[in-house]
Amino acid sequence: VTSPLTGRVSRNFVDLGNLVGESEPTLLTTVTRYDPVYAYFNLNERDLLKVMAMNRKKRQGKGLDTAETPEIEADIQVFLAIANEEGYPHEGKLDFAESRVDEATGTLQLRGVFPNPGPAPVLIPGLFVRLRMPVEKREKALLVTERAIGSDQSGRYLLTVNSENMVEKKQIRMGRLEDGLRVIEEGLQPDDRVVVNGIQRARPGAKVDPEQTDMKSLTASALKAAAEAGQDKAKPAVAPSEDGDSLPA
Protein backbone atom coordinates (compact mmCIF):
# COMPACT_ATOMS: atom_id res chain seq x y z
CA VAL A 1 0.00 0.00 0.00
CA THR A 2 1.49 3.35 -1.04
CA SER A 3 0.87 6.36 1.24
CA PRO A 4 -0.56 9.44 -0.50
CA LEU A 5 1.68 11.72 1.62
CA THR A 6 5.18 11.73 3.07
CA GLY A 7 5.44 11.40 6.84
CA ARG A 8 6.08 9.13 9.79
CA VAL A 9 4.18 5.87 10.07
CA SER A 10 2.45 4.89 13.31
CA ARG A 11 2.16 1.29 14.58
CA ASN A 12 0.39 -1.23 12.38
CA PHE A 13 -3.14 -2.02 13.55
CA VAL A 14 -3.40 -5.32 11.63
CA ASP A 15 -0.86 -8.03 10.92
CA LEU A 16 -0.13 -10.11 7.85
CA GLY A 17 -2.89 -12.69 7.41
CA ASN A 18 -5.61 -10.70 9.24
CA LEU A 19 -8.98 -10.28 7.53
CA VAL A 20 -9.56 -6.66 6.47
CA GLY A 21 -12.46 -4.82 4.87
CA GLU A 22 -15.08 -7.43 5.74
CA SER A 23 -17.91 -5.00 6.41
CA GLU A 24 -16.19 -1.61 6.40
CA PRO A 25 -12.79 -0.12 5.55
CA THR A 26 -10.02 -1.22 7.93
CA LEU A 27 -7.48 1.23 9.35
CA LEU A 28 -4.03 -0.23 8.66
CA THR A 29 -1.88 2.52 10.21
CA THR A 30 -1.63 6.31 10.52
CA VAL A 31 0.81 8.48 8.59
CA THR A 32 1.64 11.83 10.25
CA ARG A 33 2.99 14.66 8.13
CA TYR A 34 5.72 16.65 9.91
CA ASP A 35 6.73 19.23 7.33
CA PRO A 36 5.10 21.66 7.39
CA VAL A 37 3.18 21.77 10.68
CA TYR A 38 0.11 23.86 11.42
CA ALA A 39 -0.72 25.71 14.63
CA TYR A 40 -4.28 26.86 15.35
CA PHE A 41 -4.97 29.79 17.67
CA ASN A 42 -7.69 32.34 18.45
CA LEU A 43 -7.56 36.12 18.22
CA ASN A 44 -9.82 38.46 20.18
CA GLU A 45 -11.89 41.16 18.46
CA ARG A 46 -9.73 44.11 19.50
CA ASP A 47 -6.52 42.58 18.16
CA LEU A 48 -8.38 41.29 15.12
CA LEU A 49 -9.23 44.85 14.07
CA LYS A 50 -5.54 45.79 14.40
CA VAL A 51 -4.53 42.83 12.23
CA MET A 52 -7.10 43.75 9.59
CA ALA A 53 -5.77 47.31 9.47
CA MET A 54 -2.20 45.98 9.21
CA ASN A 55 -3.30 43.68 6.37
CA ARG A 56 -4.68 46.59 4.39
CA LYS A 57 -1.46 48.59 4.82
CA LYS A 58 0.72 45.67 3.73
CA ARG A 59 -1.35 44.98 0.64
CA GLN A 60 -1.38 48.66 -0.27
CA GLY A 61 2.40 48.74 0.19
CA LYS A 62 2.71 45.88 -2.31
CA GLY A 63 0.50 47.72 -4.78
CA LEU A 64 -2.32 45.18 -4.41
CA ASP A 65 -6.00 45.98 -4.65
CA THR A 66 -7.34 45.62 -1.10
CA ALA A 67 -10.85 44.95 -2.42
CA GLU A 68 -9.81 42.12 -4.71
CA THR A 69 -6.73 40.57 -3.07
CA PRO A 70 -7.19 37.96 -0.26
CA GLU A 71 -5.82 38.96 3.14
CA ILE A 72 -3.46 35.95 3.08
CA GLU A 73 -1.45 37.74 0.38
CA ALA A 74 -0.19 40.14 3.06
CA ASP A 75 2.29 37.45 4.29
CA ILE A 76 1.72 38.06 7.98
CA GLN A 77 4.48 36.56 10.13
CA VAL A 78 3.75 34.28 13.08
CA PHE A 79 6.36 33.17 15.62
CA LEU A 80 6.21 29.96 17.66
CA ALA A 81 7.94 28.33 20.63
CA ILE A 82 7.46 25.04 22.44
CA ALA A 83 7.43 24.67 26.23
CA ASN A 84 11.21 24.32 26.77
CA GLU A 85 12.26 27.13 24.41
CA GLU A 86 12.90 30.78 25.20
CA GLY A 87 11.66 33.52 22.95
CA TYR A 88 9.97 32.52 19.70
CA PRO A 89 12.63 30.83 17.53
CA HIS A 90 10.34 29.31 14.87
CA GLU A 91 9.07 31.64 12.16
CA GLY A 92 6.08 30.92 9.95
CA LYS A 93 3.25 32.80 8.34
CA LEU A 94 -0.51 33.08 8.60
CA ASP A 95 -2.25 30.93 5.98
CA PHE A 96 -5.85 30.59 7.14
CA ALA A 97 -8.53 32.61 8.96
CA GLU A 98 -12.04 31.46 9.84
CA SER A 99 -14.86 33.17 7.96
CA ARG A 100 -16.62 34.58 11.04
CA VAL A 101 -16.05 35.53 14.66
CA ASP A 102 -17.28 33.03 17.25
CA GLU A 103 -20.12 34.85 19.01
CA ALA A 104 -19.73 32.74 22.17
CA THR A 105 -16.04 33.56 22.70
CA GLY A 106 -15.63 36.78 20.70
CA THR A 107 -12.59 35.33 18.93
CA LEU A 108 -11.57 34.36 15.40
CA GLN A 109 -9.68 31.14 14.73
CA LEU A 110 -6.46 31.51 12.73
CA ARG A 111 -3.80 29.09 11.55
CA GLY A 112 -0.07 29.51 11.11
CA VAL A 113 2.10 27.24 8.94
CA PHE A 114 5.70 26.51 9.98
CA PRO A 115 8.53 24.69 8.17
CA ASN A 116 9.71 21.64 10.11
CA PRO A 117 12.35 19.87 8.01
CA GLY A 118 14.77 17.08 8.80
CA PRO A 119 14.64 13.42 9.81
CA ALA A 120 14.30 14.41 13.48
CA PRO A 121 11.93 17.42 13.44
CA VAL A 122 11.71 19.71 16.47
CA LEU A 123 7.95 20.24 16.24
CA ILE A 124 5.71 17.23 16.83
CA PRO A 125 1.96 17.36 16.13
CA GLY A 126 -0.10 17.69 19.29
CA LEU A 127 2.40 19.76 21.28
CA PHE A 128 1.30 22.80 23.28
CA VAL A 129 2.99 25.90 21.85
CA ARG A 130 3.25 29.63 22.48
CA LEU A 131 2.51 31.94 19.56
CA ARG A 132 3.25 35.56 18.79
CA MET A 133 1.79 37.48 15.88
CA PRO A 134 2.94 41.11 15.63
CA VAL A 135 -0.03 43.43 15.07
CA GLU A 136 1.77 46.78 15.10
CA LYS A 137 5.23 48.29 15.26
CA ARG A 138 5.93 50.75 18.05
CA GLU A 139 8.71 53.23 17.38
CA LYS A 140 10.77 54.46 20.35
CA ALA A 141 8.59 52.86 23.00
CA LEU A 142 9.55 53.60 26.62
CA LEU A 143 10.25 50.50 28.75
CA VAL A 144 11.03 50.14 32.45
CA THR A 145 11.60 47.20 34.75
CA GLU A 146 8.46 46.02 36.54
CA ARG A 147 10.12 46.27 39.95
CA ALA A 148 10.15 50.07 39.50
CA ILE A 149 6.36 50.23 39.14
CA GLY A 150 4.36 51.02 42.25
CA SER A 151 0.64 50.87 42.95
CA ASP A 152 -1.72 52.78 45.22
CA GLN A 153 -5.36 53.89 45.27
CA SER A 154 -4.76 56.29 42.40
CA GLY A 155 -3.34 53.56 40.17
CA ARG A 156 0.11 52.64 38.86
CA TYR A 157 2.99 55.06 39.23
CA LEU A 158 6.75 55.51 38.82
CA LEU A 159 9.20 57.48 40.94
CA THR A 160 11.49 59.67 38.86
CA VAL A 161 14.39 62.01 39.67
CA ASN A 162 14.33 65.52 38.19
CA SER A 163 17.25 67.76 37.23
CA GLU A 164 17.62 68.89 40.86
CA ASN A 165 17.82 65.28 42.11
CA MET A 166 14.39 65.54 43.70
CA VAL A 167 12.07 62.53 43.67
CA GLU A 168 8.80 62.97 41.79
CA LYS A 169 5.78 60.67 41.50
CA LYS A 170 4.24 60.15 38.05
CA GLN A 171 1.02 58.33 37.29
CA ILE A 172 1.38 56.00 34.31
CA ARG A 173 -0.59 53.74 32.00
CA MET A 174 1.11 50.43 31.33
CA GLY A 175 1.34 48.43 28.13
CA ARG A 176 2.62 44.97 27.26
CA LEU A 177 5.58 43.11 28.77
CA GLU A 178 8.70 42.72 26.61
CA ASP A 179 11.68 40.67 27.87
CA GLY A 180 10.98 41.57 31.49
CA LEU A 181 10.44 45.28 30.78
CA ARG A 182 7.02 46.93 30.79
CA VAL A 183 5.98 49.35 28.03
CA ILE A 184 4.79 52.67 29.45
CA GLU A 185 2.00 54.06 27.30
CA GLU A 186 1.45 57.36 29.14
CA GLY A 187 2.98 59.40 31.94
CA LEU A 188 6.71 59.06 31.15
CA GLN A 189 9.06 61.13 29.01
CA PRO A 190 12.16 59.87 27.16
CA ASP A 191 14.53 61.96 29.30
CA ASP A 192 13.00 60.96 32.68
CA ARG A 193 15.24 59.13 35.15
CA VAL A 194 13.32 56.30 36.83
CA VAL A 195 14.07 55.00 40.34
CA VAL A 196 14.67 51.24 40.09
CA ASN A 197 16.46 50.53 43.41
CA GLY A 198 15.73 51.74 46.93
CA ILE A 199 12.12 52.50 46.07
CA GLN A 200 11.00 51.94 49.67
CA ARG A 201 13.36 54.67 50.88
CA ALA A 202 12.60 57.14 48.08
CA ARG A 203 9.82 59.60 48.86
CA PRO A 204 8.30 62.26 46.58
CA GLY A 205 9.93 65.61 47.36
CA ALA A 206 13.04 64.05 48.93
CA LYS A 207 16.50 64.76 47.54
CA VAL A 208 18.62 61.79 46.51
CA ASP A 209 22.09 61.05 45.19
CA PRO A 210 21.30 58.94 42.10
CA GLU A 211 23.59 56.41 40.44
CA GLN A 212 22.97 55.94 36.74
CA THR A 213 22.28 52.46 35.31
CA ASP A 214 21.18 51.21 31.90
CA MET A 215 17.61 49.89 31.74
CA LYS A 216 18.77 47.26 29.22
CA SER A 217 20.78 45.59 32.00
CA LEU A 218 17.48 44.86 33.80
CA THR A 219 15.84 42.87 31.01
CA ALA A 220 14.97 39.26 31.81
CA SER A 221 17.59 37.95 29.38
CA ALA A 222 20.32 40.22 30.78
CA LEU A 223 19.55 39.24 34.38
CA LYS A 224 19.58 35.56 33.48
CA ALA A 225 22.93 35.90 31.69
CA ALA A 226 24.38 37.72 34.70
CA ALA A 227 23.10 35.02 37.07
CA GLU A 228 24.60 32.26 34.92
CA ALA A 229 27.92 34.09 34.77
CA GLY A 230 27.89 34.43 38.56
CA GLN A 231 27.24 30.71 38.99
CA ASP A 232 30.16 29.86 36.72
CA LYS A 233 32.47 32.07 38.74
CA ALA A 234 31.26 30.54 42.01
CA LYS A 235 31.98 26.97 40.92
CA PRO A 236 35.15 25.59 42.55
CA ALA A 237 37.91 24.28 40.34
CA VAL A 238 38.14 20.48 40.29
CA ALA A 239 41.37 18.50 40.14
CA PRO A 240 41.75 14.70 39.81
CA SER A 241 43.08 12.82 42.82
CA GLU A 242 45.53 9.94 42.68
CA ASP A 243 42.80 7.28 42.90
CA GLY A 244 40.84 8.79 40.04
CA ASP A 245 38.22 10.67 42.10
CA SER A 246 37.71 14.41 41.72
CA LEU A 247 38.71 16.78 44.51
CA PRO A 248 38.07 20.54 44.76
CA ALA A 249 41.23 22.47 43.99
Phi, psi and omega per residue, in radians:
V1 nan 2.218 -3.136
T2 -1.694 2.243 3.130
S3 -1.287 2.423 3.121
P4 -1.314 -0.147 -3.141
L5 -2.456 2.800 3.124
T6 -1.611 2.291 3.140
G7 -3.118 -2.866 -3.137
R8 -1.767 2.340 -3.073
V9 -1.529 2.388 3.060
S10 -1.411 -3.011 3.104
R11 -1.160 2.723 3.075
N12 -1.451 2.337 -3.092
F13 -1.571 -0.276 3.077
V14 -2.330 2.682 3.135
D15 -1.876 2.923 3.109
L16 -1.048 2.233 -3.132
G17 1.760 -0.252 3.106
N18 -1.251 2.592 3.083
L19 -1.373 2.260 -3.130
V20 -2.218 2.676 3.046
G21 1.127 0.559 -3.104
E22 -1.214 -0.859 -3.137
S23 -2.147 -0.285 -3.133
E24 -2.737 2.848 3.135
P25 -1.018 2.498 -3.115
T26 -1.858 2.284 3.081
L27 -1.336 2.055 3.140
L28 -1.482 -0.805 3.139
T29 -2.894 -3.135 3.107
T30 -2.166 2.309 3.085
V31 -1.886 2.123 -3.120
T32 -1.814 2.205 3.110
R33 -1.514 2.242 -3.075
Y34 -1.814 -0.388 -3.071
D35 -2.345 1.961 0.031
P36 -1.503 3.057 3.030
V37 -1.994 2.692 -3.112
Y38 -2.038 2.459 3.101
A39 -2.165 2.167 3.136
Y40 -1.730 2.444 3.126
F41 -2.679 2.907 -3.102
N42 -2.030 2.537 -3.118
L43 -2.136 2.311 -3.134
N44 -1.318 2.913 -3.022
E45 -1.081 -0.713 -3.090
R46 -1.111 -0.811 3.111
D47 -1.235 -0.523 3.116
L48 -1.065 -0.729 3.129
L49 -1.120 -0.621 3.084
K50 -1.151 -0.733 3.141
V51 -1.129 -0.711 3.124
M52 -1.089 -0.720 3.097
A53 -1.143 -0.692 3.107
M54 -1.127 -0.674 3.099
N55 -1.014 -0.818 -3.106
R56 -1.083 -0.719 3.137
K57 -1.137 -0.714 -3.130
K58 -1.154 -0.729 -3.138
R59 -1.199 -0.638 3.071
Q60 -1.153 -0.660 3.111
G61 -1.127 -0.492 3.096
K62 -1.518 -0.009 -3.120
G63 1.342 0.383 -3.124
L64 -1.629 2.640 3.102
D65 -1.362 2.005 -3.080
T66 -1.164 -0.388 -3.139
A67 -1.446 -0.397 -3.058
E68 -1.919 -0.424 -3.036
T69 -1.583 2.302 3.081
P70 -1.064 2.635 -3.118
E71 -1.118 -0.442 -3.126
I72 -1.097 -0.423 -3.134
E73 -1.158 -0.205 -3.134
A74 -1.272 -0.224 3.135
D75 0.957 1.050 -3.139
I76 -1.367 2.242 -3.116
Q77 -1.385 2.529 3.043
V78 -2.316 2.397 -3.100
F79 -2.051 2.493 -2.988
L80 -2.347 2.614 3.033
A81 -2.557 2.523 3.035
I82 -1.597 3.114 -2.922
A83 -1.070 -0.598 -3.068
N84 -1.709 0.269 -3.141
E85 -1.920 2.574 3.081
E86 -1.734 2.595 -3.094
G87 1.197 -2.680 3.133
Y88 -2.360 1.400 -2.978
P89 -1.324 -0.313 -3.074
H90 -1.736 2.198 -3.089
E91 -1.927 2.281 3.078
G92 -2.415 -2.803 3.108
K93 -2.514 2.761 3.128
L94 -1.292 2.272 -3.120
D95 -2.257 -0.027 -3.141
F96 -2.727 2.486 3.027
A97 -2.432 2.383 3.126
E98 -1.085 2.753 -3.032
S99 -1.405 -0.238 -3.121
R100 -2.651 2.755 3.103
V101 -1.382 2.404 3.086
D102 -1.255 2.027 -3.084
E103 -1.158 -0.495 -3.102
A104 -1.275 -0.649 -3.080
T105 -1.876 -0.266 -3.097
G106 1.202 0.506 -3.109
T107 -2.252 2.806 3.073
L108 -2.045 2.300 3.134
Q109 -1.438 2.315 3.129
L110 -2.186 2.899 3.108
R111 -2.431 2.339 3.042
G112 -1.905 2.546 3.112
V113 -1.996 2.327 -3.029
F114 -2.261 2.323 3.037
P115 -1.171 2.476 -3.077
N116 -2.560 1.098 -2.999
P117 -1.387 3.024 3.022
G118 1.765 2.748 3.118
P119 -1.233 -0.386 3.097
A120 -2.170 1.336 -3.055
P121 -1.132 2.597 3.136
V122 -1.320 -0.675 -3.071
L123 -1.640 2.222 3.137
I124 -2.016 2.307 3.117
P125 -0.952 2.366 3.132
G126 1.759 -0.167 3.141
L127 -1.227 2.625 2.961
F128 -1.421 2.330 -3.095
V129 -2.301 2.813 2.982
R130 -1.853 2.413 -3.091
L131 -2.175 2.560 3.035
R132 -2.350 2.244 3.071
M133 -2.213 1.875 -3.117
P134 -1.058 2.298 3.129
V135 -1.942 -0.277 3.072
E136 -2.837 2.758 3.135
K137 -1.934 2.108 -3.134
R138 -1.722 2.106 3.114
E139 -1.559 2.286 3.040
K140 0.964 0.804 3.078
A141 -1.236 2.556 3.125
L142 -1.654 2.207 -3.109
L143 -2.205 2.465 3.084
V144 -2.380 2.743 3.087
T145 -1.187 2.534 -3.086
E146 -1.153 -0.457 -3.120
R147 -1.214 -0.219 3.105
A148 -1.512 -0.171 -3.049
I149 -1.584 2.205 3.107
G150 -1.870 2.958 -3.114
S151 -2.506 2.401 3.034
D152 -2.549 -2.895 -3.082
Q153 -1.137 -0.420 -3.127
S154 -1.495 -0.165 3.126
G155 2.128 -2.772 -3.137
R156 -1.432 2.559 -3.132
Y157 -2.624 2.859 3.022
L158 -2.192 2.598 3.003
L159 -1.733 2.206 3.141
T160 -2.107 2.872 3.126
V161 -2.056 2.162 -3.109
N162 -1.463 -3.026 -3.082
S163 -1.142 -0.344 3.121
E164 -1.721 0.251 -3.141
N165 1.074 0.551 3.075
M166 -1.769 2.428 -3.129
V167 -1.364 2.329 3.084
E168 -2.201 2.623 3.118
K169 -1.847 2.264 -3.120
K170 -2.224 2.178 3.061
Q171 -1.274 2.451 -3.049
I172 -2.330 2.865 2.962
R173 -2.116 2.157 -3.015
M174 -1.563 2.696 3.045
G175 -2.033 -2.574 -3.053
R176 -1.343 2.912 3.116
L177 -1.706 2.306 -3.120
E178 -2.359 1.858 3.100
D179 0.956 0.744 3.096
G180 1.496 -0.108 3.100
L181 -1.901 2.494 -3.091
R182 -1.746 2.281 3.070
V183 -1.254 2.313 3.099
I184 -1.805 1.961 -3.073
E185 -1.342 -0.725 -3.090
E186 -2.501 2.655 3.010
G187 1.775 -0.100 -3.088
L188 -2.268 2.484 3.115
Q189 -1.878 2.708 -3.091
P190 -1.029 -0.537 -3.093
D191 -1.648 0.120 3.114
D192 -1.270 2.500 3.055
R193 -1.797 2.075 -3.020
V194 -1.716 2.370 3.077
V195 -1.340 2.109 -3.136
V196 -2.006 -0.333 3.105
N197 -2.210 2.629 3.127
G198 1.175 0.565 -3.088
I199 -1.132 -0.603 -3.132
Q200 -1.132 -0.513 -3.123
R201 -1.566 -0.334 -3.136
A202 -1.393 2.312 3.128
R203 -2.242 2.435 3.096
P204 -0.969 2.279 -3.120
G205 1.658 -0.247 3.137
A206 -1.444 2.645 3.105
K207 -1.676 2.394 -3.076
V208 -2.259 2.905 3.067
D209 -1.977 1.524 -2.966
P210 -1.305 2.611 2.986
E211 -2.029 2.178 -3.042
Q212 -1.290 2.452 3.028
T213 -2.493 2.724 -3.115
D214 -1.543 2.259 -3.122
M215 -1.101 -0.445 3.136
K216 -1.122 -0.473 3.136
S217 -1.256 -0.145 -3.112
L218 -1.856 0.162 3.043
T219 -1.187 2.788 -3.124
A220 -1.079 -0.696 -3.135
S221 -1.195 -0.666 3.134
A222 -1.191 -0.716 3.127
L223 -1.157 -0.660 3.111
K224 -1.164 -0.733 3.121
A225 -1.112 -0.686 3.117
A226 -1.155 -0.688 3.125
A227 -1.144 -0.727 3.123
E228 -1.147 -0.666 3.099
A229 -1.140 -0.659 3.108
G230 -1.166 -0.647 3.103
Q231 -1.152 -0.677 3.128
D232 -1.124 -0.691 3.130
K233 -1.203 -0.532 -3.077
A234 -1.409 -0.242 -3.127
K235 -1.239 2.279 3.120
P236 -1.262 2.595 3.061
A237 -1.219 2.550 -3.087
V238 -2.079 2.285 3.130
A239 -2.163 2.494 -3.132
P240 -1.268 2.450 3.079
S241 -1.567 3.082 -3.076
E242 -1.159 -0.560 -3.116
D243 -1.574 0.180 3.048
G244 1.677 -0.198 3.101
D245 -1.345 2.885 3.115
S246 -1.762 2.351 3.123
L247 -2.151 2.519 3.083
P248 -1.157 2.339 -3.141
A249 -1.528 nan nan
